[in-house]
Amino acid sequence: FIQSTSTPVPTVILCSIQTNQTNAAIKQTGEFMVSVLGKNVDPFVIGNFGFQSGRDVDKWANVPHEDVDGLPVLENAVAYIRCKVIEYKELITHTVFFCEVVDALM
């Protein structure tokens, strides 16, 4: 996840493994939310989202979160960024999503 432009519209790039459930969800909805973690984040949060598949467990059931316009945001996030996919490109193993930042809160 990186910033690609700041003007005229802020845009970001997300690279996602094609076989991940997150990849399919982004393609289906055309949008996603990024929760920015603080330096004191509970290591459980990182393990919860990084070391198990959403096909096997509801990751959001394990952490306090709220819905912002239908998308989940971690309650203890220091910021969030709402992204809308404007284009994507399939690579060999990954999808590169080009996205417009449509909302952010710090």
N, C-alpha and C positions, 0 to 999 in steps of 0.2 A: 504494500500500500504506500504510494508516494504521490506527492503533489506534482502535477504536470504544468499547470498554468495558474496564474492568479488573476489575469485580466484577458479579455473583457468579462469572462465568467470563470470563477474558480473551477478547475477540473483536477481530478485525481485518477490514478491508475491502480487497479487491483489485479494481481496475478493469483489465480486459483487453480488448484489441481482439478482436472476434469472429472475425476471419479468421486470427488467429495460431494456430500449432500448439499453443502453450502453453495457449490457451483450450480447445481440444478435449481436450488431455491432462488438464486439471483436471476437466473435465466427466466424462471417462471414469473417472478414478480417485477423484474426490471429495476429493482431498487434494493438498498440495504442500508444499515446503520452501523457505524463504527463507534464503539465505546472506547474512549481513550483512558488507559489505565494509569494510575498514579504510581509513584515509586514504592509505596507501601502496600501495594495490592496483596491480598491474601494469596499465597502460592496455590491454594485450592482452585482459585478461579482460572489460573493458567492451565493447571492440569485438567480441569473440568472441560475446558474448550479445546485444549490442544492434544490431549492424549486418549481420546475416545471418540467413537463415531456417533453422529447424530442418528444414524440408522438403528443404533442399539440402545440409546438412552436419550431422554429429553433433557438436554443440557441446561435449558432455561429453568427447569423445575428445581434445579439444585442451587440456584443463586438468586438473591433478591434483585428484582428488576422491575421496570415499569414499561408500559407501552407508550410510545410517542407516535401518534398518528398510525397506529397499527404495527409499529416495528419495535422490537425490544431494545432497551438500553439498560445497562447495569446501573443499579442505584448508586454505587460508590464511584462511578466513572468521574474523572475530572473534567471531561468534555465529551460531546458526541458530535458526529458528522453524519448527516443524512445524504446519501448519494443516489443519483438516478443514472442508470446506464444509458449512454447515448450511442454506444457502439461496442462491439466486442470482436475479438479475433481469436480463432482457435490455433494453438500451436501444437506441437506433437503430444505433450502430456498436460499442458495447462491452457487455460483460457485467460486472455488479457482483456479486462473490462475497462473501458474508457468512460468516465462518469463525470457528471456535473454535480457540484456541491449545491444542494437545494436548501439546506438548513444546517446550522451548527450552533452549539451552545457551549460556553465555557464557564 
